[in-house]
Amino acid sequence: MHALHQVYRTFFYPHSFRLSLPNVWAGFQVNIKMMVIAEALVLVFALALAIVRGLPGPAARPLRALAIVYTDFFRGTPLILVIFIVGFGIPGLQLGYISSRPVIVYGVVALTLVYTAYVTEVYRAGIESVHPSQRAAARSLGLTYAQTMRYVVVPQAVRRVIPPLLNDFVGLQKDTALVSVIGVAEATQLAQQFSTQNNDFPSLVAAAAFFILLTIPLARFTDHLVSEREQRERAQAF
């Protein structure tokens, strides 16, 4: 009984919850802001990179090589190292405007760099899943390569990769907590500060609860989309 009471006082004490909740909620709004901005940037940049990786012909070989190097590099580098390099390295260059941005900007840049590499591969898988006959039919109708990609291939590819995209964005939402290492006043950092001051952990539990309350609906929505797609595929098979 004493042990349970100790756990209750250490992790779930209501008074500490109430005191920490306003600050943790204010910090979590920063997490949401970073997530939304980074997601928007990732969707655009990753699609562009995926299209570049699929460009035909020898003239596009250098561009394809650069896209491959980018995706391999940032998929292979731990996100926290990219956050450190961007968050401390760019200000250390002392390049005027570039080096004097708010620290949240560097956090968003780091998240965008890494997740663009992952989402590029998701897009690429979707593009390659579109049957070549679709491209051939579009070209036979007189569409250029760019028009074929824009009106035929990319719309189908995007619809097919929505579930894995949402899975990546669930990960992105959680990884916004890592930018606390460069001083962004988000939920994790504010919760840690409160925990250190009060020598207990309800503030950290509150921060975890906010992340869970956002993550679980996204995960269930992803499961719903996957289930719907499987049902359509089974129906088409018959």
C-alpha atoms as a printed R data frame, in Angstrom:
    type eleno elety resid chain resno       x       y       z
1   ATOM     1    CA   MET     A     1   0.000   0.000   0.000
2   ATOM     2    CA   HIS     A     2   2.838   2.372   0.823
3   ATOM     3    CA   ALA     A     3   4.419   1.691  -2.570
4   ATOM     4    CA   LEU     A     4   1.163   2.466  -4.387
5   ATOM     5    CA   HIS     A     5   0.776   5.669  -2.433
6   ATOM     6    CA   GLN     A     6   4.344   6.634  -3.338
7   ATOM     7    CA   VAL     A     7   3.640   6.022  -7.038
8   ATOM     8    CA   TYR     A     8   0.464   8.101  -6.748
9   ATOM     9    CA   ARG     A     9   2.271  11.034  -5.108
10  ATOM    10    CA   THR     A    10   5.210  10.852  -7.501
11  ATOM    11    CA   PHE     A    11   3.383  10.544 -10.816
12  ATOM    12    CA   PHE     A    12  -0.297  11.397 -10.391
13  ATOM    13    CA   TYR     A    13  -0.582  13.931  -7.581
14  ATOM    14    CA   PRO     A    14  -3.562  16.146  -8.607
15  ATOM    15    CA   HIS     A    15  -2.132  19.336  -7.145
16  ATOM    16    CA   SER     A    16   1.005  19.071  -9.271
17  ATOM    17    CA   PHE     A    17  -1.115  18.250 -12.307
18  ATOM    18    CA   ARG     A    18  -3.183  21.385 -11.859
19  ATOM    19    CA   LEU     A    19  -0.147  23.595 -11.336
20  ATOM    20    CA   SER     A    20   1.765  22.255 -14.331
21  ATOM    21    CA   LEU     A    21  -1.105  21.927 -16.794
22  ATOM    22    CA   PRO     A    22  -1.225  25.553 -18.077
23  ATOM    23    CA   ASN     A    23   2.513  25.627 -18.837
24  ATOM    24    CA   VAL     A    24   2.548  22.156 -20.369
25  ATOM    25    CA   TRP     A    25  -0.467  23.003 -22.537
26  ATOM    26    CA   ALA     A    26   1.208  26.227 -23.702
27  ATOM    27    CA   GLY     A    27   4.291  24.202 -24.609
28  ATOM    28    CA   PHE     A    28   2.237  21.562 -26.400
29  ATOM    29    CA   GLN     A    29   0.766  24.246 -28.639
30  ATOM    30    CA   VAL     A    30   4.333  24.904 -29.775
31  ATOM    31    CA   ASN     A    31   4.656  21.188 -30.595
32  ATOM    32    CA   ILE     A    32   1.475  21.349 -32.658
33  ATOM    33    CA   LYS     A    33   2.697  24.454 -34.483
34  ATOM    34    CA   MET     A    34   6.012  22.796 -35.359
35  ATOM    35    CA   MET     A    35   4.222  19.638 -36.486
36  ATOM    36    CA   VAL     A    36   1.836  21.469 -38.807
37  ATOM    37    CA   ILE     A    37   4.536  23.635 -40.409
38  ATOM    38    CA   ALA     A    38   6.947  20.737 -40.818
39  ATOM    39    CA   GLU     A    39   4.230  18.476 -42.276
40  ATOM    40    CA   ALA     A    40   3.279  21.070 -44.875
41  ATOM    41    CA   LEU     A    41   6.908  21.532 -45.915
42  ATOM    42    CA   VAL     A    42   7.603  17.795 -45.955
43  ATOM    43    CA   LEU     A    43   4.618  17.041 -48.182
44  ATOM    44    CA   VAL     A    44   5.821  19.509 -50.814
45  ATOM    45    CA   PHE     A    45   9.573  18.828 -50.705
46  ATOM    46    CA   ALA     A    46   9.211  15.042 -50.502
47  ATOM    47    CA   LEU     A    47   6.894  14.918 -53.516
48  ATOM    48    CA   ALA     A    48   9.337  17.051 -55.504
49  ATOM    49    CA   LEU     A    49  12.244  14.760 -54.570
50  ATOM    50    CA   ALA     A    50  10.255  11.631 -55.402
51  ATOM    51    CA   ILE     A    51   9.448  13.021 -58.849
52  ATOM    52    CA   VAL     A    52  13.102  13.957 -59.383
53  ATOM    53    CA   ARG     A    53  14.177  10.410 -58.495
54  ATOM    54    CA   GLY     A    54  11.876   9.112 -61.227
55  ATOM    55    CA   LEU     A    55  12.993  11.484 -63.988
56  ATOM    56    CA   PRO     A    56  13.895   9.508 -67.125
57  ATOM    57    CA   GLY     A    57  16.948   9.848 -69.334
58  ATOM    58    CA   PRO     A    58  20.691  10.340 -68.852
59  ATOM    59    CA   ALA     A    59  20.364  14.140 -68.636
60  ATOM    60    CA   ALA     A    60  18.560  13.792 -65.320
61  ATOM    61    CA   ARG     A    61  21.158  11.421 -63.831
62  ATOM    62    CA   PRO     A    62  22.895  14.112 -61.710
63  ATOM    63    CA   LEU     A    63  19.560  15.200 -60.250
64  ATOM    64    CA   ARG     A    64  18.611  11.616 -59.496
65  ATOM    65    CA   ALA     A    65  21.980  11.079 -57.831
66  ATOM    66    CA   LEU     A    66  21.538  14.170 -55.634
67  ATOM    67    CA   ALA     A    67  18.074  13.006 -54.594
68  ATOM    68    CA   ILE     A    68  19.444   9.570 -53.674
69  ATOM    69    CA   VAL     A    69  22.320  11.080 -51.680
70  ATOM    70    CA   TYR     A    70  19.907  13.324 -49.802
71  ATOM    71    CA   THR     A    71  17.493  10.546 -48.876
72  ATOM    72    CA   ASP     A    72  20.264   8.131 -47.893
73  ATOM    73    CA   PHE     A    73  22.062  10.734 -45.781
74  ATOM    74    CA   PHE     A    74  19.079  11.983 -43.803
75  ATOM    75    CA   ARG     A    75  17.484   8.547 -43.409
76  ATOM    76    CA   GLY     A    76  20.759   7.303 -41.995
77  ATOM    77    CA   THR     A    77  21.418  10.190 -39.602
78  ATOM    78    CA   PRO     A    78  19.654  10.186 -36.207
79  ATOM    79    CA   LEU     A    79  17.182  13.034 -35.941
80  ATOM    80    CA   ILE     A    80  18.646  14.291 -32.684
81  ATOM    81    CA   LEU     A    81  22.056  14.765 -34.343
82  ATOM    82    CA   VAL     A    82  20.441  16.766 -37.152
83  ATOM    83    CA   ILE     A    83  18.689  18.901 -34.522
84  ATOM    84    CA   PHE     A    84  22.003  19.558 -32.778
85  ATOM    85    CA   ILE     A    85  23.798  20.366 -36.038
86  ATOM    86    CA   VAL     A    86  21.081  22.701 -37.311
87  ATOM    87    CA   GLY     A    87  20.143  24.204 -33.954
88  ATOM    88    CA   PHE     A    88  23.683  24.990 -32.815
89  ATOM    89    CA   GLY     A    89  25.658  24.887 -36.057
90  ATOM    90    CA   ILE     A    90  23.711  27.430 -38.112
91  ATOM    91    CA   PRO     A    91  23.707  30.101 -35.359
92  ATOM    92    CA   GLY     A    92  27.405  29.392 -34.866
93  ATOM    93    CA   LEU     A    93  28.127  30.290 -38.494
94  ATOM    94    CA   GLN     A    94  27.159  33.900 -37.750
95  ATOM    95    CA   LEU     A    95  25.618  34.468 -41.161
96  ATOM    96    CA   GLY     A    96  23.441  37.412 -40.180
97  ATOM    97    CA   TYR     A    97  19.765  36.792 -40.879
98  ATOM    98    CA   ILE     A    98  20.191  33.018 -41.341
99  ATOM    99    CA   SER     A    99  21.981  32.607 -38.022
100 ATOM   100    CA   SER     A   100  19.684  34.836 -35.977
101 ATOM   101    CA   ARG     A   101  16.323  33.074 -36.413
102 ATOM   102    CA   PRO     A   102  14.243  31.949 -33.427
103 ATOM   103    CA   VAL     A   103  15.269  28.536 -32.178
104 ATOM   104    CA   ILE     A   104  11.886  27.070 -33.167
105 ATOM   105    CA   VAL     A   105  12.785  27.753 -36.811
106 ATOM   106    CA   TYR     A   106  15.859  25.549 -36.549
107 ATOM   107    CA   GLY     A   107  13.754  22.837 -34.938
108 ATOM   108    CA   VAL     A   108  11.300  22.909 -37.842
109 ATOM   109    CA   VAL     A   109  14.170  22.871 -40.359
110 ATOM   110    CA   ALA     A   110  15.715  19.789 -38.736
111 ATOM   111    CA   LEU     A   111  12.398  17.942 -38.628
112 ATOM   112    CA   THR     A   112  11.710  18.854 -42.250
113 ATOM   113    CA   LEU     A   113  15.130  17.700 -43.453
114 ATOM   114    CA   VAL     A   114  14.837  14.265 -41.871
115 ATOM   115    CA   TYR     A   115  11.180  13.537 -42.515
116 ATOM   116    CA   THR     A   116  11.420  14.714 -46.126
117 ATOM   117    CA   ALA     A   117  13.851  11.863 -46.708
118 ATOM   118    CA   TYR     A   118  11.448   9.295 -45.249
119 ATOM   119    CA   VAL     A   119   8.348  10.627 -46.978
120 ATOM   120    CA   THR     A   120  10.206  10.797 -50.296
121 ATOM   121    CA   GLU     A   121  10.509   7.025 -50.201
122 ATOM   122    CA   VAL     A   122   6.806   6.689 -49.373
123 ATOM   123    CA   TYR     A   123   5.877   8.846 -52.354
124 ATOM   124    CA   ARG     A   124   8.319   6.980 -54.585
125 ATOM   125    CA   ALA     A   125   6.761   3.655 -53.648
126 ATOM   126    CA   GLY     A   126   3.349   5.064 -54.506
127 ATOM   127    CA   ILE     A   127   4.521   6.403 -57.865
128 ATOM   128    CA   GLU     A   128   6.156   3.100 -58.767
129 ATOM   129    CA   SER     A   129   2.989   1.214 -57.808
130 ATOM   130    CA   VAL     A   130   1.075   2.892 -60.653
131 ATOM   131    CA   HIS     A   131   1.107   0.435 -63.535
132 ATOM   132    CA   PRO     A   132   3.291   1.463 -66.518
133 ATOM   133    CA   SER     A   133   0.312   1.023 -68.822
134 ATOM   134    CA   GLN     A   134  -1.211   4.121 -67.229
135 ATOM   135    CA   ARG     A   135   1.792   6.171 -68.324
136 ATOM   136    CA   ALA     A   136   1.777   4.619 -71.771
137 ATOM   137    CA   ALA     A   137  -1.923   5.376 -72.221
138 ATOM   138    CA   ALA     A   138  -1.445   8.976 -71.145
139 ATOM   139    CA   ARG     A   139   1.486   9.477 -73.491
140 ATOM   140    CA   SER     A   140  -0.451   7.922 -76.365
141 ATOM   141    CA   LEU     A   141  -3.133  10.573 -75.802
142 ATOM   142    CA   GLY     A   142  -0.526  13.268 -76.369
143 ATOM   143    CA   LEU     A   143   0.268  14.208 -72.762
144 ATOM   144    CA   THR     A   144   3.804  15.260 -72.012
145 ATOM   145    CA   TYR     A   145   5.817  13.550 -69.268
146 ATOM   146    CA   ALA     A   146   5.053  16.408 -66.862
147 ATOM   147    CA   GLN     A   147   1.337  16.287 -67.677
148 ATOM   148    CA   THR     A   148   1.288  12.519 -67.265
149 ATOM   149    CA   MET     A   149   2.835  12.812 -63.816
150 ATOM   150    CA   ARG     A   150   0.563  15.672 -62.780
151 ATOM   151    CA   TYR     A   151  -2.781  14.385 -64.008
152 ATOM   152    CA   VAL     A   152  -2.393  10.592 -64.075
153 ATOM   153    CA   VAL     A   153   0.409   9.203 -61.925
154 ATOM   154    CA   VAL     A   154   0.752  11.516 -58.919
155 ATOM   155    CA   PRO     A   155  -2.984  11.671 -58.003
156 ATOM   156    CA   GLN     A   156  -3.183   7.860 -57.943
157 ATOM   157    CA   ALA     A   157   0.102   7.559 -56.053
158 ATOM   158    CA   VAL     A   158  -0.932  10.045 -53.369
159 ATOM   159    CA   ARG     A   159  -4.220   8.248 -52.719
160 ATOM   160    CA   ARG     A   160  -2.381   4.963 -52.283
161 ATOM   161    CA   VAL     A   161   0.187   6.282 -49.798
162 ATOM   162    CA   ILE     A   162  -2.085   8.269 -47.481
163 ATOM   163    CA   PRO     A   163  -2.009   5.597 -44.707
164 ATOM   164    CA   PRO     A   164   1.809   5.334 -44.574
165 ATOM   165    CA   LEU     A   165   2.030   9.129 -44.796
166 ATOM   166    CA   LEU     A   166  -0.176   9.427 -41.736
167 ATOM   167    CA   ASN     A   167   2.007   6.900 -39.919
168 ATOM   168    CA   ASP     A   168   5.064   9.034 -40.662
169 ATOM   169    CA   PHE     A   169   3.277  12.106 -39.372
170 ATOM   170    CA   VAL     A   170   2.383  10.325 -36.145
171 ATOM   171    CA   GLY     A   171   6.127   9.827 -35.720
172 ATOM   172    CA   LEU     A   172   6.790  13.455 -36.627
173 ATOM   173    CA   GLN     A   173   4.283  14.639 -34.046
174 ATOM   174    CA   LYS     A   174   6.084  12.712 -31.307
175 ATOM   175    CA   ASP     A   175   9.547  13.716 -32.503
176 ATOM   176    CA   THR     A   176   8.762  17.402 -32.059
177 ATOM   177    CA   ALA     A   177   9.601  16.727 -28.406
178 ATOM   178    CA   LEU     A   178  13.259  16.208 -29.388
179 ATOM   179    CA   VAL     A   179  13.727  19.859 -30.295
180 ATOM   180    CA   SER     A   180  13.733  20.607 -26.566
181 ATOM   181    CA   VAL     A   181  17.463  19.779 -26.667
182 ATOM   182    CA   ILE     A   182  18.181  23.070 -28.455
183 ATOM   183    CA   GLY     A   183  16.053  25.135 -26.096
184 ATOM   184    CA   VAL     A   184  12.624  25.238 -27.713
185 ATOM   185    CA   ALA     A   185  10.085  25.863 -24.943
186 ATOM   186    CA   GLU     A   186   7.755  23.019 -25.911
187 ATOM   187    CA   ALA     A   187   5.766  20.638 -23.733
188 ATOM   188    CA   THR     A   188   8.606  18.283 -22.823
189 ATOM   189    CA   GLN     A   189  11.022  21.010 -21.787
190 ATOM   190    CA   LEU     A   190   8.445  22.902 -19.724
191 ATOM   191    CA   ALA     A   191   7.304  19.685 -18.075
192 ATOM   192    CA   GLN     A   192  10.897  18.803 -17.245
193 ATOM   193    CA   GLN     A   193  11.488  22.219 -15.716
194 ATOM   194    CA   PHE     A   194   8.395  21.870 -13.534
195 ATOM   195    CA   SER     A   195   9.428  18.345 -12.548
196 ATOM   196    CA   THR     A   196  12.884  19.515 -11.502
197 ATOM   197    CA   GLN     A   197  11.480  22.382  -9.442
198 ATOM   198    CA   ASN     A   198   8.906  20.226  -7.620
199 ATOM   199    CA   ASN     A   199  10.812  16.949  -7.483
200 ATOM   200    CA   ASP     A   200   7.906  14.936  -8.889
201 ATOM   201    CA   PHE     A   201   6.659  13.795 -12.294
202 ATOM   202    CA   PRO     A   202   2.965  14.627 -12.862
203 ATOM   203    CA   SER     A   203   4.018  17.361 -15.296
204 ATOM   204    CA   LEU     A   204   5.779  14.759 -17.472
205 ATOM   205    CA   VAL     A   205   2.741  12.490 -17.308
206 ATOM   206    CA   ALA     A   206   0.599  15.453 -18.383
207 ATOM   207    CA   ALA     A   207   2.895  16.087 -21.356
208 ATOM   208    CA   ALA     A   208   2.707  12.404 -22.312
209 ATOM   209    CA   ALA     A   209  -1.090  12.547 -22.080
210 ATOM   210    CA   PHE     A   210  -1.245  15.455 -24.531
211 ATOM   211    CA   PHE     A   211   0.871  13.552 -27.051
212 ATOM   212    CA   ILE     A   212  -1.236  10.421 -26.616
213 ATOM   213    CA   LEU     A   213  -4.500  12.323 -27.038
214 ATOM   214    CA   LEU     A   214  -3.256  13.602 -30.400
215 ATOM   215    CA   THR     A   215  -1.522  10.420 -31.546
216 ATOM   216    CA   ILE     A   216  -4.267   7.860 -30.884
217 ATOM   217    CA   PRO     A   217  -6.937   9.501 -33.118
218 ATOM   218    CA   LEU     A   218  -4.378   9.780 -35.930
219 ATOM   219    CA   ALA     A   219  -3.443   6.122 -35.506
220 ATOM   220    CA   ARG     A   220  -7.074   4.984 -35.494
221 ATOM   221    CA   PHE     A   221  -7.827   7.128 -38.562
222 ATOM   222    CA   THR     A   222  -4.880   5.497 -40.325
223 ATOM   223    CA   ASP     A   223  -6.193   2.047 -39.417
224 ATOM   224    CA   HIS     A   224  -9.596   3.049 -40.784
225 ATOM   225    CA   LEU     A   225  -8.098   4.126 -44.116
226 ATOM   226    CA   VAL     A   226  -6.084   0.916 -44.388
227 ATOM   227    CA   SER     A   227  -9.211  -1.159 -43.672
228 ATOM   228    CA   GLU     A   228 -11.224   0.743 -46.283
229 ATOM   229    CA   ARG     A   229  -8.520   0.259 -48.899
230 ATOM   230    CA   GLU     A   230  -8.327  -3.483 -48.189
231 ATOM   231    CA   GLN     A   231 -12.105  -3.790 -48.525
232 ATOM   232    CA   ARG     A   232 -12.032  -1.987 -51.888
233 ATOM   233    CA   GLU     A   233  -9.238  -4.203 -53.129
234 ATOM   234    CA   ARG     A   234 -11.121  -7.364 -52.082
235 ATOM   235    CA   ALA     A   235 -14.279  -6.072 -53.758
236 ATOM   236    CA   GLN     A   236 -12.394  -5.349 -56.979
237 ATOM   237    CA   ALA     A   237 -10.848  -8.817 -56.886
238 ATOM   238    CA   PHE     A   238 -14.309 -10.356 -57.140
